[in-house]
């Protein structure tokens, strides 16, 4: 039985890491399996969403399975290969990617939040890179971290192995929103559904952010204006505006 569970519901695919005996550690085969799923989603037409979560209450993932390094350089090369492939697949996937985190996310387990559009986390989350404790600097993970946080902080986390607490992860933008421990699963599902409902607008926002990085201020503003019109013309937007106006009127 696979340690990766997959459910599909129309445009939404959910991947669940389910390896409790190993604290949801990611084997090379598991990462390869997830890569194939993500690549399949990327090849499908329409506005898609991918939700990534993990079974159990203690933690999201203990990271890449270091027992595979018993194979020596061959094991290391295999991990490098699958981490690179998984990272590229997620980074290039056009779907809205939502990761739900509970407890801890360590090492290779942080690939998902580092590359997701939305990260929903339980308030007890801790993010850490323990590889340095066995004298391995997490080079690939450092590279991923710098997509979300300053390089100096990525160095600090990777060089010391210290844990990043939930509130700090939120302030840095690594986490989109924090939810209380009580009723976490239920509330997280509600928020996931709400984000999926607006995935077309979020896709436009992501497109703008990617294009704007290399533009001048004037070019950014012109791009923002054109994308605002694209957003307004999207199906359901005018109706949603009218519904929002009606709600405001009822509260007046």
The 8 nearest C-alpha neighbors of each residue, nearest first, counted from 0:
[[1, 2, 3, 4, 17, 18, 29, 5],
 [2, 0, 3, 4, 29, 17, 18, 32],
 [1, 3, 17, 18, 16, 4, 0, 29],
 [4, 2, 16, 1, 15, 17, 5, 29],
 [3, 5, 15, 14, 2, 16, 6, 17],
 [6, 4, 14, 13, 15, 3, 7, 12],
 [7, 5, 13, 12, 8, 14, 4, 11],
 [8, 6, 12, 11, 9, 13, 5, 10],
 [7, 9, 11, 10, 12, 6, 13, 48],
 [8, 10, 11, 7, 12, 47, 48, 6],
 [9, 11, 47, 8, 48, 12, 46, 7],
 [12, 10, 48, 8, 9, 7, 49, 47],
 [13, 11, 7, 49, 6, 50, 48, 8],
 [12, 14, 50, 6, 5, 49, 51, 7],
 [13, 15, 5, 51, 4, 50, 52, 12],
 [16, 14, 53, 52, 4, 3, 51, 17],
 [17, 15, 53, 3, 54, 2, 23, 18],
 [16, 18, 2, 54, 3, 15, 19, 53],
 [17, 19, 23, 2, 20, 21, 22, 16],
 [20, 18, 22, 21, 23, 17, 55, 54],
 [19, 21, 18, 22, 23, 24, 17, 2],
 [20, 22, 23, 19, 24, 18, 61, 64],
 [23, 21, 19, 24, 61, 20, 60, 18],
 [22, 24, 18, 60, 21, 19, 61, 17],
 [25, 23, 61, 62, 64, 22, 60, 63],
 [26, 24, 63, 64, 62, 29, 23, 30],
 [25, 27, 29, 64, 28, 63, 30, 24],
 [26, 28, 30, 29, 78, 31, 81, 25],
 [27, 29, 31, 26, 30, 32, 25, 81],
 [30, 28, 32, 26, 31, 27, 25, 33],
 [31, 29, 33, 27, 32, 28, 34, 81],
 [30, 32, 28, 34, 29, 33, 81, 27],
 [31, 33, 29, 35, 30, 34, 28, 36],
 [32, 34, 36, 30, 35, 31, 37, 29],
 [35, 33, 85, 31, 37, 32, 36, 88],
 [34, 36, 38, 32, 33, 37, 39, 31],
 [37, 35, 33, 39, 34, 38, 40, 32],
 [36, 38, 40, 34, 39, 35, 33, 88],
 [37, 39, 41, 35, 40, 36, 88, 34],
 [38, 40, 36, 42, 37, 41, 35, 43],
 [41, 39, 37, 43, 42, 38, 36, 94],
 [42, 40, 38, 92, 39, 43, 93, 37],
 [41, 43, 39, 40, 38, 44, 92, 37],
 [42, 44, 40, 41, 45, 39, 47, 46],
 [45, 43, 42, 46, 41, 47, 40, 10],
 [46, 44, 47, 43, 10, 94, 93, 199],
 [45, 47, 199, 94, 10, 48, 44, 198],
 [48, 46, 94, 10, 11, 45, 95, 49],
 [47, 49, 95, 11, 94, 96, 10, 12],
 [48, 50, 96, 12, 13, 11, 95, 97],
 [49, 51, 13, 97, 98, 96, 14, 12],
 [52, 50, 98, 14, 13, 15, 97, 99],
 [51, 53, 15, 99, 98, 16, 14, 50],
 [54, 52, 16, 15, 59, 17, 55, 51],
 [53, 55, 17, 16, 15, 56, 52, 19],
 [56, 54, 57, 53, 58, 19, 59, 17],
 [55, 57, 58, 101, 54, 102, 59, 53],
 [58, 56, 102, 55, 101, 103, 59, 22],
 [57, 59, 102, 103, 101, 60, 56, 104],
 [58, 60, 53, 101, 104, 100, 103, 102],
 [61, 59, 23, 108, 104, 62, 24, 58],
 [60, 62, 24, 105, 22, 23, 104, 108],
 [63, 61, 107, 108, 106, 105, 24, 60],
 [62, 64, 25, 107, 24, 65, 26, 108],
 [63, 65, 26, 24, 25, 66, 67, 62],
 [66, 64, 67, 68, 63, 69, 62, 26],
 [67, 65, 68, 64, 69, 70, 63, 26],
 [68, 66, 65, 69, 74, 64, 70, 26],
 [67, 69, 74, 70, 66, 71, 65, 75],
 [70, 68, 67, 71, 66, 74, 65, 72],
 [69, 71, 74, 68, 73, 67, 72, 75],
 [72, 70, 69, 68, 74, 73, 75, 67],
 [73, 71, 75, 74, 76, 70, 68, 77],
 [72, 74, 76, 71, 75, 70, 77, 68],
 [75, 73, 70, 68, 77, 71, 72, 76],
 [74, 76, 72, 78, 77, 73, 68, 79],
 [77, 75, 79, 73, 78, 74, 72, 80],
 [76, 78, 74, 80, 75, 79, 73, 81],
 [79, 77, 75, 81, 80, 76, 27, 82],
 [80, 78, 76, 82, 77, 81, 83, 75],
 [79, 81, 77, 83, 78, 82, 76, 84],
 [80, 82, 84, 78, 83, 79, 31, 85],
 [83, 81, 85, 79, 84, 80, 86, 78],
 [82, 84, 86, 80, 81, 85, 79, 87],
 [83, 85, 81, 87, 82, 86, 88, 80],
 [86, 84, 34, 88, 82, 87, 83, 81],
 [87, 85, 83, 89, 88, 84, 82, 90],
 [86, 88, 90, 84, 85, 89, 91, 83],
 [87, 89, 85, 91, 86, 90, 38, 92],
 [88, 90, 92, 86, 91, 87, 85, 37],
 [91, 89, 87, 88, 92, 86, 114, 115],
 [90, 92, 88, 89, 87, 93, 41, 86],
 [91, 93, 41, 89, 94, 90, 88, 37],
 [94, 92, 41, 91, 95, 47, 202, 46],
 [95, 93, 47, 48, 92, 96, 49, 46],
 [94, 96, 48, 49, 198, 116, 47, 97],
 [97, 95, 49, 115, 116, 48, 94, 50],
 [96, 98, 117, 50, 118, 115, 116, 49],
 [99, 97, 51, 118, 50, 52, 112, 119],
 [98, 100, 119, 52, 120, 118, 51, 97],
 [101, 99, 120, 59, 119, 121, 98, 52],
 [100, 102, 121, 58, 59, 124, 120, 103],
 [103, 101, 58, 124, 57, 123, 59, 125],
 [104, 102, 58, 125, 124, 59, 126, 101],
 [105, 103, 126, 60, 59, 108, 109, 61],
 [104, 106, 127, 62, 61, 108, 128, 126],
 [107, 105, 62, 128, 108, 109, 127, 129],
 [106, 108, 62, 63, 109, 110, 105, 140],
 [107, 109, 62, 60, 105, 106, 110, 104],
 [110, 108, 107, 111, 112, 106, 104, 105],
 [111, 109, 113, 108, 107, 112, 114, 86],
 [110, 112, 109, 114, 113, 115, 108, 98],
 [113, 111, 115, 114, 109, 110, 118, 98],
 [114, 112, 110, 111, 115, 109, 144, 143],
 [115, 113, 112, 111, 90, 110, 89, 116],
 [116, 114, 112, 96, 117, 97, 113, 111],
 [115, 117, 96, 97, 95, 114, 118, 205],
 [116, 118, 97, 115, 175, 98, 96, 119],
 [119, 117, 98, 175, 174, 97, 99, 112],
 [118, 120, 99, 176, 175, 177, 100, 98],
 [121, 119, 100, 177, 99, 101, 178, 122],
 [120, 122, 178, 101, 123, 177, 124, 180],
 [121, 123, 179, 177, 124, 178, 165, 180],
 [124, 122, 121, 102, 165, 125, 101, 180],
 [125, 123, 102, 165, 103, 122, 121, 101],
 [124, 126, 164, 103, 163, 162, 165, 104],
 [127, 125, 163, 104, 162, 105, 103, 164],
 [128, 126, 162, 105, 160, 161, 129, 163],
 [127, 129, 106, 160, 157, 105, 130, 156],
 [128, 130, 160, 131, 132, 127, 106, 105],
 [131, 129, 135, 132, 128, 133, 136, 137],
 [130, 132, 134, 135, 136, 133, 129, 160],
 [133, 131, 130, 134, 129, 160, 135, 159],
 [132, 134, 131, 135, 130, 129, 136, 65],
 [135, 133, 131, 132, 136, 130, 129, 137],
 [136, 134, 131, 130, 133, 137, 132, 138],
 [135, 137, 131, 138, 130, 134, 157, 158],
 [138, 136, 140, 139, 141, 130, 135, 157],
 [139, 137, 141, 140, 136, 142, 157, 135],
 [140, 138, 142, 141, 137, 143, 82, 83],
 [139, 141, 143, 142, 137, 138, 144, 107],
 [142, 140, 144, 138, 143, 139, 153, 137],
 [143, 141, 139, 140, 145, 144, 138, 146],
 [144, 142, 140, 141, 145, 146, 113, 139],
 [145, 143, 141, 146, 142, 147, 153, 140],
 [144, 146, 148, 147, 150, 143, 142, 149],
 [145, 147, 144, 143, 148, 113, 142, 114],
 [146, 148, 145, 144, 173, 113, 172, 149],
 [147, 149, 145, 144, 146, 171, 150, 153],
 [150, 148, 152, 151, 145, 153, 147, 144],
 [149, 151, 153, 145, 152, 154, 148, 144],
 [152, 150, 154, 153, 149, 155, 148, 156],
 [151, 153, 155, 154, 150, 149, 156, 148],
 [152, 154, 150, 156, 155, 151, 141, 144],
 [155, 153, 151, 157, 152, 156, 158, 150],
 [154, 156, 152, 158, 153, 157, 159, 151],
 [155, 157, 153, 160, 154, 159, 158, 161],
 [156, 158, 154, 160, 128, 155, 159, 153],
 [159, 157, 155, 156, 154, 160, 131, 136],
 [160, 158, 161, 156, 157, 155, 131, 129],
 [159, 161, 129, 128, 156, 157, 158, 127],
 [162, 160, 159, 156, 127, 163, 128, 129],
 [163, 161, 127, 126, 125, 164, 160, 156],
 [162, 164, 126, 125, 127, 168, 167, 161],
 [165, 163, 125, 167, 166, 162, 168, 124],
 [164, 166, 124, 168, 167, 125, 122, 169],
 [165, 167, 169, 168, 164, 170, 122, 177],
 [168, 166, 170, 169, 164, 165, 171, 163],
 [169, 167, 165, 173, 171, 166, 170, 174],
 [168, 170, 174, 166, 172, 167, 171, 173],
 [171, 169, 167, 172, 168, 166, 173, 174],
 [172, 170, 168, 169, 173, 167, 148, 174],
 [171, 173, 169, 174, 170, 175, 168, 147],
 [172, 174, 168, 171, 169, 147, 175, 113],
 [175, 173, 169, 118, 172, 168, 176, 119],
 [176, 174, 118, 117, 119, 172, 169, 173],
 [175, 177, 119, 174, 120, 169, 118, 178],
 [178, 176, 120, 122, 121, 119, 179, 175],
 [177, 179, 121, 122, 120, 183, 180, 176],
 [180, 178, 181, 122, 183, 121, 177, 182],
 [181, 179, 183, 121, 182, 122, 178, 123],
 [180, 182, 183, 179, 184, 178, 186, 121],
 [181, 183, 185, 184, 180, 186, 179, 187],
 [182, 184, 180, 186, 181, 185, 187, 179],
 [185, 183, 187, 186, 182, 188, 181, 180],
 [184, 186, 188, 187, 183, 182, 189, 190],
 [185, 187, 189, 183, 188, 184, 182, 190],
 [186, 188, 190, 184, 189, 185, 183, 191],
 [189, 187, 191, 185, 186, 190, 184, 192],
 [190, 188, 186, 192, 187, 191, 193, 185],
 [189, 191, 193, 187, 192, 188, 194, 186],
 [192, 190, 188, 194, 193, 189, 187, 195],
 [193, 191, 195, 189, 190, 194, 196, 188],
 [192, 194, 190, 196, 191, 195, 189, 197],
 [193, 195, 191, 196, 197, 192, 198, 190],
 [194, 196, 198, 192, 197, 193, 191, 48],
 [195, 197, 193, 194, 198, 192, 199, 191],
 [198, 196, 194, 195, 199, 200, 201, 193],
 [197, 199, 195, 201, 200, 196, 202, 194],
 [200, 198, 202, 201, 197, 46, 203, 196],
 [201, 199, 203, 202, 198, 197, 230, 204],
 [200, 202, 204, 198, 203, 199, 205, 197],
 [203, 201, 205, 199, 204, 200, 198, 206],
 [204, 202, 206, 200, 201, 205, 207, 199],
 [205, 203, 201, 207, 202, 206, 208, 200],
 [204, 206, 202, 208, 203, 207, 201, 209],
 [207, 205, 203, 209, 204, 208, 202, 210],
 [206, 208, 204, 210, 205, 209, 211, 203],
 [207, 209, 205, 211, 206, 210, 204, 212],
 [210, 208, 206, 207, 211, 212, 205, 213],
 [209, 211, 207, 208, 212, 206, 213, 214],
 [212, 210, 214, 208, 219, 213, 209, 207],
 [213, 211, 210, 214, 209, 208, 219, 215],
 [212, 214, 211, 210, 215, 209, 219, 218],
 [215, 213, 211, 218, 212, 219, 216, 210],
 [214, 216, 218, 217, 219, 213, 211, 212],
 [217, 215, 219, 218, 220, 214, 211, 221],
 [218, 216, 220, 219, 215, 221, 214, 222],
 [217, 219, 215, 221, 216, 220, 214, 222],
 [220, 218, 216, 222, 217, 211, 221, 214],
 [219, 221, 223, 217, 222, 218, 224, 216],
 [222, 220, 218, 224, 223, 219, 217, 225],
 [221, 223, 219, 225, 224, 220, 218, 226],
 [224, 222, 220, 226, 221, 225, 227, 219],
 [225, 223, 227, 221, 222, 226, 220, 228],
 [224, 226, 222, 228, 227, 223, 221, 229],
 [227, 225, 229, 223, 228, 224, 230, 222],
 [226, 228, 224, 230, 225, 229, 223, 231],
 [229, 227, 231, 226, 230, 225, 232, 224],
 [230, 228, 226, 232, 227, 231, 233, 225],
 [229, 231, 227, 233, 228, 232, 226, 200],
 [230, 232, 228, 229, 233, 236, 227, 237],
 [231, 233, 229, 230, 228, 234, 236, 237],
 [232, 234, 230, 231, 236, 235, 229, 199],
 [235, 233, 236, 232, 237, 231, 238, 230],
 [234, 236, 238, 237, 239, 233, 232, 240],
 [235, 237, 239, 238, 234, 233, 231, 240],
 [238, 236, 240, 239, 235, 241, 231, 234],
 [237, 239, 241, 235, 236, 240, 242, 234],
 [240, 238, 236, 242, 241, 237, 235, 243],
 [239, 241, 243, 237, 238, 242, 244, 236],
 [242, 240, 244, 238, 243, 239, 245, 237],
 [243, 241, 239, 245, 244, 240, 238, 246],
 [242, 244, 240, 246, 245, 241, 239, 247],
 [245, 243, 241, 247, 242, 246, 248, 240],
 [244, 246, 242, 248, 243, 247, 241, 249],
 [247, 245, 243, 249, 248, 244, 242, 250],
 [246, 248, 244, 250, 245, 249, 243, 251],
 [249, 247, 245, 251, 250, 246, 244, 243],
 [248, 250, 246, 247, 251, 245, 244, 243],
 [251, 249, 247, 248, 246, 245, 244, 243],
 [250, 248, 249, 247, 246, 245, 244, 243]]
